[in-house]
Amino acid sequence: MKVLHLTSGNLYGGIETYLLTLARLRHLCPEMEPHFGVCFPGRLQDELVAAGVPVYELGPVRLSRLWTVLRARWRLRRILRDTKFDVAVTHGSWPHVVFAPEVKRAGVRLVYAVHDHLSPQHWLNRWASRTPPDAVVANSRSTATTAATMFPGVPTDTVYLPVERRETDRDAARQELREELGTDREMVVILQASRLERWKGQTVHLEALGQLKSLSAWEAWFAGGPQRPAEDAYLGELKRRADELGIGERVKFLGQRTDVPRLMAAADVYCQPNTGPEPFGIVFIEALHAGLPVVTSDFGGAAEIVTPDCGILCPPGDVRAVADALRELITDPAQRKRVAPFGTARASELCDPKRQLTTIALILSGVR
């Protein structure tokens, strides 16, 4: 079964991590052959090419410039004419708007992959809803409920994303990264690795750390660099706020990283107190795989992943609750150690790659 995955490719986050997993682990599900159509060159395209999968360059698109949309559709039309695909998957409303009409015209089965909470009031979602897919696949129960409002009557399945467990030498990563970043080996490191978007909760995280100034045994690492102009401004705000809280020397902003598994191996706690619901949360699964307790907000996909055995769920936006959770984990190494086996088991239970890829293949093969 040949599957063409269509995406923009100009940013790098959870969607791109998932697509790269499809490419890297395709040997676990040989009945599903992934191909990729990408509009913008960048990290995603480079890593897909390095993984050895077919990648089609569709050209940059601006929705405000109709000719760029038509040009990309023309390129897709030629690809669909030259290669027989069984299914095409649009990953989000933007590629659905651009490519879904052409897929339908070619008579190829069309699947909309839900990676976000969809508001039917948003102009892009309204535009996307004009071309109903043959099926919808959501990455959590939370996002599936919103997809039903956008595509009523379209069959919808929920499949947690396959997440690769990267084997990392924890002791070596701990020593090397802490030396590189000037962090004492005995320090409790709290990590957040996420896009620099406000709803990811970096501000709440910093405010909570500000309440822990009296504890001397912690340091915080924030991984994730600006990918858009607004994120540059946000990063500046975060750095200023850390200084205002008197914790600037204990908070390290690491920028964009390609070694998140090593960062997790070198850390002790994962904290991401979202102020908006996480659609799924691949990073939470990665943290659990690494044996880290997770502190996050009690809604969205996170509430479907994190249990009391492997982390602490806090009311969204509750700085005091996040501070209390972090204080508990910083001061109790035995609790952090107890969490590790439960976390790895939970990650495998939800996101075992072979099982989830097989499930996805079965769903796509059944689309009519």
C-alpha positions as CSV (number, residue, x, y, z in Angstrom):
1,M,0.0,0.0,0.0
2,K,1.6,3.3,-1.1
3,V,0.7,6.2,1.1
4,L,1.5,9.8,0.2
5,H,1.8,12.1,3.3
6,L,1.3,15.8,2.5
7,T,2.6,18.5,4.8
8,S,4.1,22.0,4.7
9,G,7.5,21.2,6.1
10,N,8.4,24.8,7.1
11,L,8.3,24.2,10.9
12,Y,9.5,21.3,13.1
13,G,7.4,19.9,16.0
14,G,5.2,17.0,16.8
15,I,3.8,16.4,13.3
16,E,7.3,16.4,11.8
17,T,8.6,14.0,14.5
18,Y,5.7,11.7,13.7
19,L,6.4,11.8,9.9
20,L,10.0,11.0,10.5
21,T,9.1,8.1,12.7
22,L,6.9,6.7,9.8
23,A,10.0,7.0,7.6
24,R,12.6,5.6,9.9
25,L,10.5,2.7,11.2
26,R,8.9,1.7,8.0
27,H,10.6,-1.7,8.2
28,L,8.3,-2.5,11.1
29,C,5.3,-2.4,8.8
30,P,6.4,-3.4,5.3
31,E,2.9,-3.5,4.0
32,M,2.7,0.3,4.2
33,E,5.1,2.2,2.0
34,P,5.4,5.9,3.0
35,H,6.0,8.7,0.5
36,F,6.2,12.4,1.4
37,G,5.1,15.6,-0.3
38,V,6.7,18.7,1.2
39,C,6.2,22.4,0.3
40,F,9.1,24.0,2.0
41,P,12.7,22.9,2.3
42,G,14.2,22.6,5.7
43,R,15.0,20.2,8.5
44,L,12.1,17.8,7.8
45,Q,12.9,17.4,4.2
46,D,16.6,16.9,4.9
47,E,15.9,14.2,7.5
48,L,13.3,12.4,5.3
49,V,15.8,12.3,2.5
50,A,18.5,11.0,4.9
51,A,16.0,8.3,6.0
52,G,15.9,7.1,2.4
53,V,12.2,7.6,1.6
54,P,10.7,9.2,-1.5
55,V,10.3,12.9,-1.0
56,Y,8.5,15.1,-3.6
57,E,9.2,18.9,-3.6
58,L,5.8,20.6,-4.2
59,G,7.1,24.2,-4.0
60,P,6.5,27.0,-1.5
61,V,2.9,28.1,-1.1
62,R,1.3,31.2,0.2
63,L,-2.5,30.9,0.4
64,S,-2.8,34.7,-0.3
65,R,-1.1,34.1,-3.6
66,L,-3.4,31.8,-5.7
67,W,-0.8,31.1,-8.3
68,T,1.5,29.4,-5.7
69,V,-1.4,27.1,-4.7
70,L,-2.2,26.3,-8.3
71,R,1.5,25.6,-9.1
72,A,1.7,23.2,-6.1
73,R,-1.5,21.4,-7.2
74,W,-0.1,21.1,-10.7
75,R,3.0,19.4,-9.3
76,L,0.9,17.1,-7.2
77,R,-1.3,16.2,-10.2
78,R,1.8,15.1,-12.1
79,I,3.0,13.0,-9.1
80,L,-0.4,11.3,-8.8
81,R,-0.5,10.6,-12.5
82,D,3.0,9.0,-12.5
83,T,2.7,7.0,-9.3
84,K,-0.3,5.0,-8.2
85,F,-1.0,5.8,-4.6
86,D,-3.6,4.0,-2.6
87,V,-4.1,6.7,0.0
88,A,-3.1,10.4,0.5
89,V,-3.0,11.8,4.0
90,T,-3.1,15.6,4.7
91,H,-1.5,16.4,7.9
92,G,-3.5,19.4,9.1
93,S,-5.8,22.0,7.6
94,W,-3.2,23.9,5.7
95,P,-2.1,21.1,3.5
96,H,-5.7,19.9,3.3
97,V,-6.7,23.3,1.8
98,V,-3.9,23.2,-0.6
99,F,-4.0,19.6,-1.8
100,A,-7.2,17.8,-0.9
101,P,-9.2,19.0,-4.0
102,E,-6.4,17.7,-6.3
103,V,-6.4,14.3,-4.4
104,K,-10.1,14.0,-4.8
105,R,-10.0,14.9,-8.5
106,A,-7.4,12.1,-9.0
107,G,-9.7,9.6,-7.4
108,V,-7.2,8.8,-4.6
109,R,-8.6,7.9,-1.2
110,L,-8.2,10.9,1.1
111,V,-7.5,10.9,4.8
112,Y,-7.3,14.0,7.1
113,A,-4.8,13.4,10.0
114,V,-5.8,15.4,13.0
115,H,-2.8,16.8,14.9
116,D,-4.6,19.7,16.7
117,H,-7.8,20.7,18.4
118,L,-9.9,22.0,15.5
119,S,-12.1,25.0,15.9
120,P,-14.8,25.1,13.1
121,Q,-14.8,28.9,13.5
122,H,-11.2,29.3,12.4
123,W,-11.1,30.5,8.8
124,L,-8.5,27.9,7.7
125,N,-10.6,25.0,9.2
126,R,-13.8,26.4,7.5
127,W,-11.9,26.4,4.2
128,A,-10.6,22.8,4.8
129,S,-14.1,21.6,5.6
130,R,-15.2,22.4,2.1
131,T,-13.4,19.2,0.9
132,P,-14.6,16.4,3.2
133,P,-12.1,13.5,3.4
134,D,-13.0,9.8,3.1
135,A,-11.8,9.2,6.7
136,V,-10.3,11.0,9.6
137,V,-7.5,9.7,11.9
138,A,-7.0,11.6,15.2
139,N,-4.0,11.5,17.4
140,S,-6.1,11.5,20.7
141,R,-9.6,11.2,21.9
142,S,-9.4,14.9,22.8
143,T,-8.7,16.0,19.1
144,A,-11.2,13.4,17.7
145,T,-14.1,15.2,19.5
146,T,-13.2,18.5,17.7
147,A,-12.8,16.8,14.3
148,A,-16.4,15.6,14.5
149,T,-17.6,19.2,14.4
150,M,-15.5,20.0,11.3
151,F,-16.3,16.8,9.3
152,P,-19.7,15.5,10.6
153,G,-20.5,12.1,9.4
154,V,-17.0,11.2,8.3
155,P,-15.6,8.0,9.8
156,T,-13.1,8.8,12.5
157,D,-10.5,6.6,14.3
158,T,-8.3,7.5,17.2
159,V,-4.7,6.1,17.1
160,Y,-2.0,7.2,19.5
161,L,1.1,8.0,17.5
162,P,4.0,5.5,17.3
163,V,7.0,6.9,19.2
164,E,10.4,5.4,18.8
165,R,12.3,4.6,21.9
166,R,15.9,5.9,21.4
167,E,18.4,3.9,23.3
168,T,20.8,6.4,25.0
169,D,23.6,5.8,27.4
170,R,22.2,7.7,30.3
171,D,25.4,7.9,32.3
172,A,27.4,9.1,29.3
173,A,24.8,11.6,28.3
174,R,24.5,12.9,31.8
175,Q,28.2,13.4,32.1
176,E,28.8,14.9,28.6
177,L,25.8,17.3,28.5
178,R,26.3,18.5,32.0
179,E,29.9,19.3,31.3
180,E,28.9,21.0,28.1
181,L,26.3,23.1,29.8
182,G,28.2,23.8,33.0
183,T,25.7,21.9,35.2
184,D,26.8,20.0,38.3
185,R,26.3,16.2,38.1
186,E,24.3,16.2,41.3
187,M,22.0,19.0,40.3
188,V,18.3,18.1,39.7
189,V,17.7,19.1,36.1
190,I,14.1,20.1,35.0
191,L,13.7,19.9,31.2
192,Q,11.1,21.4,28.9
193,A,11.6,20.6,25.2
194,S,8.9,22.2,23.1
195,R,8.1,24.8,20.5
196,L,8.3,28.4,21.6
197,E,4.6,29.0,21.7
198,R,2.8,30.6,24.6
199,W,0.3,27.8,25.1
200,K,3.2,25.4,25.8
201,G,3.4,27.0,29.2
202,Q,6.9,28.3,29.5
203,T,5.7,31.3,31.4
204,V,3.9,29.2,34.0
205,H,6.9,27.0,34.3
206,L,9.2,30.0,35.0
207,E,6.7,31.5,37.5
208,A,6.7,28.1,39.3
209,L,10.5,28.0,39.4
210,G,10.5,31.5,40.8
211,Q,8.7,30.1,43.8
212,L,11.5,27.5,44.3
213,K,14.4,30.0,44.7
214,S,15.0,28.8,48.2
215,L,15.8,25.3,47.0
216,S,19.4,25.2,45.8
217,A,19.5,21.8,44.2
218,W,17.8,22.5,40.8
219,E,18.5,23.9,37.4
220,A,16.1,24.2,34.4
221,W,16.8,23.6,30.7
222,F,14.5,25.0,28.1
223,A,15.0,23.4,24.6
224,G,13.4,24.9,21.5
225,G,14.4,27.8,19.3
226,P,12.4,30.5,17.5
227,Q,11.0,29.4,14.1
228,R,8.9,32.5,13.5
229,P,9.3,36.2,14.3
230,A,6.8,36.1,17.2
231,E,8.8,33.4,18.8
232,D,11.9,35.6,18.9
233,A,10.0,38.2,20.9
234,Y,8.6,35.5,23.2
235,L,12.0,34.1,23.9
236,G,13.2,37.6,24.9
237,E,10.2,37.9,27.3
238,L,11.1,34.6,28.9
239,K,14.7,35.5,29.4
240,R,13.8,38.9,30.9
241,R,11.2,37.2,33.2
242,A,13.7,34.7,34.4
243,D,16.1,37.6,35.4
244,E,13.2,39.4,37.1
245,L,12.4,36.3,39.2
246,G,16.0,36.1,40.3
247,I,16.6,32.7,38.6
248,G,18.3,33.8,35.4
249,E,21.5,32.0,36.4
250,R,19.7,28.8,37.0
251,V,17.7,28.7,33.8
252,K,19.4,27.8,30.5
253,F,17.7,28.5,27.1
254,L,19.3,25.9,24.8
255,G,17.8,26.9,21.5
256,Q,16.8,24.5,18.8
257,R,18.2,21.0,19.5
258,T,18.4,17.8,17.5
259,D,19.5,15.7,20.5
260,V,16.3,15.8,22.7
261,P,16.8,12.1,23.7
262,R,20.2,12.9,25.1
263,L,18.8,15.9,26.9
264,M,16.2,13.7,28.5
265,A,18.8,11.1,29.5
266,A,20.7,13.9,31.2
267,A,17.7,15.4,33.0
268,D,15.7,14.3,36.1
269,V,12.2,15.8,35.6
270,Y,10.2,16.8,32.5
271,C,7.9,19.8,33.0
272,Q,5.6,21.3,30.4
273,P,2.6,23.1,32.1
274,N,0.5,23.9,29.0
275,T,-2.0,26.7,29.1
276,G,-3.7,25.3,26.0
277,P,-4.5,21.6,25.6
278,E,-1.8,19.5,24.0
279,P,-3.3,17.6,21.0
280,F,-1.4,14.5,21.9
281,G,2.1,15.0,23.3
282,I,4.9,12.9,21.7
283,V,7.3,14.6,24.0
284,F,5.5,13.2,27.1
285,I,5.9,9.7,25.7
286,E,9.6,10.4,25.0
287,A,10.1,11.6,28.6
288,L,8.4,8.5,30.0
289,H,10.6,6.3,27.8
290,A,13.5,8.1,29.4
291,G,12.2,7.3,32.8
292,L,11.4,10.9,33.7
293,P,8.4,11.9,35.8
294,V,6.2,14.3,33.9
295,V,4.6,17.4,35.3
296,T,2.0,18.9,33.0
297,S,-1.6,20.2,32.8
298,D,-4.6,18.1,33.3
299,F,-6.4,18.4,29.9
300,G,-6.0,17.5,26.3
301,G,-3.8,14.6,25.2
302,A,-1.6,14.9,28.3
303,A,-4.6,13.7,30.5
304,E,-4.8,10.6,28.3
305,I,-1.1,9.8,28.8
306,V,0.0,10.8,32.3
307,T,-1.2,8.7,35.2
308,P,-0.3,9.2,39.0
309,D,2.2,6.3,38.6
310,C,4.3,8.3,36.1
311,G,3.7,12.0,36.7
312,I,1.7,14.8,38.2
313,L,-1.2,16.5,36.4
314,C,-1.9,20.1,37.5
315,P,-4.8,22.4,36.9
316,P,-4.1,24.5,33.8
317,G,-2.4,27.8,34.6
318,D,-2.0,26.9,38.3
319,V,1.5,28.2,39.1
320,R,1.3,27.1,42.8
321,A,0.4,23.5,41.8
322,V,3.2,23.3,39.4
323,A,5.7,24.6,42.0
324,D,4.4,22.1,44.5
325,A,4.8,19.3,42.1
326,L,8.3,20.3,41.2
327,R,9.3,20.8,44.8
328,E,8.1,17.3,45.6
329,L,10.1,15.7,42.8
330,I,13.2,17.8,43.4
331,T,13.4,16.9,47.1
332,D,12.5,13.3,46.8
333,P,14.9,11.3,44.6
334,A,13.3,8.0,45.7
335,Q,10.0,9.1,44.1
336,R,11.8,10.0,40.9
337,K,13.4,6.6,40.9
338,R,10.0,4.8,41.6
339,V,8.4,6.5,38.6
340,A,10.9,5.3,36.0
341,P,9.6,1.7,35.4
342,F,6.0,2.8,35.4
343,G,6.8,5.5,32.9
344,T,8.5,3.3,30.4
345,A,5.7,0.7,30.7
346,R,3.1,3.4,30.1
347,A,4.9,4.7,27.0
348,S,5.1,1.2,25.5
349,E,1.5,0.5,26.4
350,L,0.3,3.5,24.4
351,C,2.8,4.0,21.6
352,D,4.7,0.8,20.8
353,P,5.8,1.6,17.2
354,K,5.2,-1.8,15.6
355,R,1.7,-2.1,17.1
356,Q,0.7,1.5,16.2
357,L,2.1,1.4,12.7
358,T,0.2,-1.9,12.1
359,T,-3.0,-0.3,13.4
360,I,-2.5,2.8,11.1
361,A,-1.9,0.5,8.1
362,L,-5.1,-1.4,8.8
363,I,-7.2,1.8,9.1
364,L,-5.7,3.2,5.9
365,S,-6.2,0.0,4.0
366,G,-9.9,0.0,5.0
367,V,-10.7,3.6,3.8
368,R,-13.4,3.6,1.1
